Amino acid sequence: MLQRHTWPILEFDDNPTAKLNPVHFAGDGFDTDKMVITFFPEVIDKLLHSGRIEQACVIPGENPVKIFRFSDRKDVLLTLGQVGCPACGGNLDLFNAMGITKVMFCGGGGVLDRNIEVGRVLVVDGAIRDEGFSYHYIPASRVIYTDPAVTDRIVSCLKDREVSYLRGLVWTTDAIFRETADRIALRREEGAKIVEMEQAGCIAIAQFRHFAYGALIYGGDDLTGEDWDGRSWRSREGVRYDLVQLCADLVREI
């Protein structure tokens, strides 16, 4: 039932069926239920050229989506995420309709605490919902949380592998060029450690469709100083490569 509100974005409708549903585009679906979504195109290129992954299929459309399969973990698929909740979350909804029920996300984001060094991994506990996509899947709230059982399993696996990590909230925003000083200060006060553009939407999809989802975000550029500091975060090839490989293991554990 649609709940009327002064502001359209807060008019939540809990009807699970829309006029257009992802199942309409699911086709034959995948032959596995596990997927890693990454934002590191150079890692995919490296894995492809070294024979560690192979292309499994292409989902057609105006923006075709390439799906790869790990050669040594054939039950795990890999794809390059698209920026922002509507693109990334929309694809995630489609992947679920195609049979994916276990997902690990790995990406990078801007740190809101200068003590978070470049490459430090954050296990996402939830996201401050400063975007519009998630409100179409889950009723309005300031924060949306990951499934604690899934997140606890991820943490347990990281401890077993002696991987250093942080655990906490991210701030999900649609507007990369509107991360003002006052907004940054407020989100930091609310507990956000990293700012990024997808987690609130992806977590909402997982809640709405009832599947396992976890995310690792590594510390990238620094938003805490007077001026933005890129910290050469996109050039951390070793961190990015290792994070994809780690998520390929973790998705089999959640």
LOFIMAR-408168 format. One record per residue (C-alpha): y, x, z; residue in one letter. Coordinates in pm, 1 decimal. Last residue first. Example, Ala and Ser with C-alpha at 12.3 -4.5 7.8 and 13.67 -1.06 7.14 Angstrom:
<rs>
R        c2        c1        c3  resn
R    -106.0    1367.0     714.0     S
R    -450.0    1230.0     780.0     A
</rs>
This chain:
<rs>
R        c2        c1        c3  resn
R   -1609.9    2835.7     377.9     I
R   -1836.1    3138.2     337.8     E
R   -1878.2    3153.3     -41.0     R
R   -1500.6    3126.2     -83.6     V
R   -1468.3    3431.2     143.0     L
R   -1648.2    3669.0     -93.4     D
R   -1437.0    3585.7    -398.0     A
R   -1137.0    3587.0    -164.7     C
R   -1206.3    3951.0     -75.3     L
R   -1231.7    4050.6    -441.5     Q
R    -897.8    3884.7    -514.3     V
R    -738.2    4052.9    -211.9     L
R    -874.6    4394.2    -310.1     D
R    -707.3    4374.3    -651.0     Y
R    -374.1    4265.7    -503.3     R
R    -371.5    4531.8    -235.2     V
R    -466.3    4806.3    -480.8     G
R    -209.9    4697.6    -738.3     E
R      88.5    4696.6    -505.3     R
R     337.0    4696.0    -796.0     S
R     453.2    4336.8    -741.0     R
R     584.8    4425.6    -395.9     W
R     832.9    4686.4    -513.2     S
R    1016.7    4630.7    -180.8     R
R    1210.4    4347.0    -351.2     G
R    1487.0    4365.0     -90.2     D
R    1733.7    4076.2     -87.0     W
R    2066.1    4163.5      72.0     D
R    2200.7    4113.1     424.0     E
R    1847.5    4152.4     554.0     G
R    1562.7    3912.0     633.3     T
R    1452.3    3807.3     283.8     L
R    1203.4    4090.7     225.0     D
R     977.6    4097.1     -83.0     D
R     600.5    4089.4     -46.5     G
R     380.0    4011.1     250.9     G
R      36.6    3895.0     141.2     Y
R     -72.2    3534.5     124.0     I
R    -432.0    3435.8     202.6     L
R    -524.0    3071.3     154.4     A
R    -802.7    2833.9     248.8     G
R    -933.6    2505.3     113.3     Y
R   -1245.9    2300.4     180.5     A
R   -1253.4    1952.8      23.2     F
R   -1143.5    1603.6     125.0     H
R    -947.2    1475.8    -177.8     R
R    -632.2    1389.1      17.9     F
R    -660.2    1678.9     260.7     Q
R    -733.9    1934.0     -11.8     A
R    -453.8    1796.8    -229.5     I
R    -208.3    1817.1      62.7     A
R    -307.7    2179.9     130.0     I
R    -236.3    2263.1    -233.8     C
R     103.6    2094.1    -225.8     G
R     221.0    2254.7      97.4     A
R      87.6    2591.5     -22.1     Q
R     255.5    2628.2    -359.4     E
R     605.7    2781.3    -360.4     M
R     631.8    3072.7    -117.9     E
R     819.9    3176.6     196.4     V
R     645.7    3389.1     460.4     I
R     639.4    3395.7     840.7     K
R     732.1    3034.7     915.5     A
R     758.2    2964.4    1288.8     G
R    1022.2    2693.4    1309.2     E
R    1284.0    2953.6    1407.2     E
R    1199.4    3141.7    1085.2     R
R    1248.2    2822.3     887.6     R
R    1588.9    2776.1    1047.3     L
R    1704.3    3133.3     981.9     A
R    1588.7    3118.3     619.3     I
R    1767.4    2788.3     568.2     R
R    2087.4    2930.2     714.7     D
R    2071.7    3244.8     500.4     A
R    2008.6    3048.4     181.7     T
R    1677.9    3023.5      -5.0     E
R    1828.9    2815.7    -284.4     R
R    1734.1    3037.6    -583.2     F
R    1358.0    2997.8    -532.0     I
R    1391.6    2619.6    -523.9     A
R    1067.9    2426.2    -486.6     D
R    1007.1    2545.0    -131.4     T
R     697.7    2604.0      79.5     T
R     761.5    2777.8     412.6     W
R     449.0    2948.4     543.7     V
R     285.4    2905.4     880.2     L
R      68.2    3137.5    1085.1     G
R    -207.4    3398.9    1107.8     R
R    -163.4    3771.1    1061.7     L
R    -430.7    4002.1     922.4     Y
R    -610.3    4336.2     944.4     S
R    -949.1    4332.9     774.0     V
R   -1232.8    4459.0     994.8     E
R   -1493.3    4293.5     768.7     R
R   -1635.3    4089.4    1057.1     D
R   -1280.5    4012.4    1168.6     K
R   -1192.6    3889.0     820.5     L
R   -1502.0    3667.4     817.3     C
R   -1409.5    3514.7    1154.0     S
R   -1056.7    3450.1    1031.0     V
R   -1188.2    3268.5     725.3     I
R   -1422.2    3060.8     940.8     R
R   -1131.4    2969.3    1169.4     D
R    -928.9    2857.5     867.8     T
R   -1208.2    2626.6     753.9     V
R   -1245.9    2471.2    1099.3     A
R    -867.4    2449.3    1138.2     P
R    -830.8    2239.6     818.7     D
R    -492.3    2352.2     687.6     T
R    -179.3    2203.6     837.3     Y
R     113.9    2010.4     692.2     I
R     452.6    2051.6     858.8     V
R     764.8    1832.5     864.2     R
R     574.3    1514.8     805.9     S
R     580.9    1248.5     534.8     A
R     255.4    1077.5     446.2     P
R       6.9    1281.5     235.5     I
R     -53.0    1272.5    -141.0     Y
R     282.1    1181.5    -301.6     H
R     471.8    1365.3     -27.4     Y
R     294.6    1689.9    -125.9     S
R     490.1    1719.1    -451.8     F
R     848.6    1712.1    -325.3     G
R     919.7    2046.4    -160.6     E
R    1036.9    2174.7     178.8     D
R     707.5    2092.2     348.2     R
R     667.9    2357.4     618.0     I
R     320.7    2491.1     548.8     A
R      -3.2    2536.2     739.8     G
R    -237.0    2781.5     907.5     D
R    -220.4    3031.3     620.5     V
R    -399.1    3360.1     687.5     V
R    -127.0    3619.3     628.0     L
R    -222.0    3956.8     481.8     V
R       3.6    4260.3     520.1     R
R      67.4    4409.4     174.9     G
R     430.5    4502.0     233.2     V
R     499.4    4522.5     605.1     E
R     566.3    4222.7     823.9     I
R     816.3    4362.8    1075.6     N
R    1100.6    4234.9     858.6     R
R    1009.3    3877.0     953.2     D
R    1088.5    3610.4     693.2     L
R     864.2    3777.9     435.1     V
R     877.6    3671.5      71.0     G
R     549.2    3568.7     -83.8     G
R     222.6    3688.3    -232.4     G
R     -90.3    3522.6    -366.5     G
R    -448.9    3441.5    -286.9     C
R    -603.2    3093.6    -283.5     F
R    -961.5    3026.9    -180.0     M
R   -1121.3    2700.9    -288.3     V
R   -1442.9    2516.4    -204.3     K
R   -1498.0    2165.6    -344.7     T
R   -1472.2    2229.9    -720.4     I
R   -1660.0    1966.2    -923.0     G
R   -1441.1    1886.3   -1222.8     M
R   -1241.5    1630.5   -1021.6     A
R   -1167.0    1913.5    -777.8     N
R   -1041.4    2130.7   -1062.6     F
R    -810.9    1846.1   -1172.9     L
R    -653.7    1816.1    -827.3     D
R    -613.5    2195.2    -823.3     L
R    -440.5    2179.2   -1161.5     N
R    -187.1    1933.4   -1025.0     G
R    -137.8    2148.7    -717.6     G
R     -59.2    2458.2    -924.0     C
R     169.4    2285.1   -1172.5     A
R     338.6    2033.1    -940.8     P
R     335.8    2272.0    -641.4     C
R     510.9    2566.7    -802.1     G
R     401.5    2860.1   -1017.4     V
R      73.7    2836.8   -1206.4     Q
R    -242.8    2987.5   -1064.8     G
R    -458.7    3226.5   -1265.3     L
R    -825.0    3129.3   -1252.5     T
R   -1149.2    3254.6   -1100.2     L
R   -1492.4    3093.3   -1072.8     L
R   -1760.0    3180.3    -816.1     V
R   -2129.7    3086.8    -856.7     D
R   -2182.4    3381.9   -1090.1     K
R   -2109.4    3632.4    -817.5     R
R   -2184.0    3965.9    -985.1     D
R   -2029.4    3874.0   -1320.7     S
R   -1744.5    3674.6   -1167.0     F
R   -1660.6    3371.2   -1381.0     R
R   -1330.7    3300.8   -1559.0     F
R   -1133.8    2983.3   -1628.7     I
R    -840.9    2987.5   -1869.4     K
R    -594.2    2699.7   -1843.4     V
R    -426.3    2572.2   -2159.2     P
R     -59.4    2471.3   -2115.5     N
R      -7.0    2188.2   -2365.0     E
R    -370.5    2098.2   -2310.9     G
R    -717.3    2247.2   -2321.8     P
R    -921.2    2366.9   -2022.3     I
R   -1058.9    2700.2   -2140.0     V
R   -1409.7    2810.8   -2050.7     C
R   -1622.1    3070.9   -1872.4     A
R   -1431.7    3387.4   -1958.0     Q
R   -1608.1    3688.1   -1814.8     E
R   -1548.4    3877.7   -1492.2     I
R   -1644.8    4224.4   -1368.7     R
R   -1666.9    4352.2   -1726.8     G
R   -1409.9    4628.1   -1669.9     S
R   -1166.0    4472.6   -1918.7     H
R   -1193.9    4130.7   -1753.0     L
R   -1151.5    4261.3   -1399.6     L
R    -846.2    4462.8   -1502.1     K
R    -690.2    4170.2   -1688.7     D
R    -755.9    3935.8   -1395.4     I
R    -596.4    4189.1   -1162.6     V
R    -293.2    4219.6   -1392.1     E
R    -250.0    3842.7   -1379.8     P
R    -213.2    3836.5    -997.8     F
R    -131.0    3481.7    -890.6     F
R    -482.8    3397.8    -778.6     T
R    -696.8    3085.9    -750.6     I
R   -1055.5    3152.0    -641.7     V
R   -1313.8    2883.3    -714.3     M
R   -1641.7    2749.8    -579.0     K
R   -1821.3    2419.7    -661.5     D
R   -2036.5    2541.0    -949.7     T
R   -2153.5    2408.6   -1287.7     D
R   -1805.7    2291.9   -1382.3     F
R   -1703.0    1952.8   -1519.5     G
R   -1835.5    1764.1   -1820.3     D
R   -1492.6    1622.4   -1901.5     G
R   -1253.6    1623.8   -1605.5     A
R    -954.7    1479.0   -1789.2     F
R    -987.0    1111.5   -1688.9     H
R   -1120.1    1229.1   -1350.8     V
R    -772.7    1365.2   -1282.3     P
R    -634.9    1009.3   -1255.3     N
R    -369.3     824.9   -1455.9     L
R    -289.8     471.6   -1346.1     K
R    -337.2     580.3    -984.3     A
R    -628.0     522.5    -749.1     T
R    -621.8     648.2    -388.8     P
R    -375.8     375.3    -281.0     N
R    -200.7     528.9      20.9     D
R     148.0     486.7    -128.9     D
R     424.2     684.7      43.2     F
R     786.1     589.4     -18.4     E
R     937.7     903.4     136.1     L
R    1037.2    1060.2    -198.5     I
R    1213.9     737.0    -292.3     P
R    1467.4     760.1      -4.9     W
R    1566.1     430.2     154.7     T
R    1201.6     351.5     220.9     H
R     931.4     110.0     108.6     R
R     570.5     175.5     209.8     Q
R     344.3     126.5     -89.1     L
R       0.0       0.0       0.0     M
</rs>
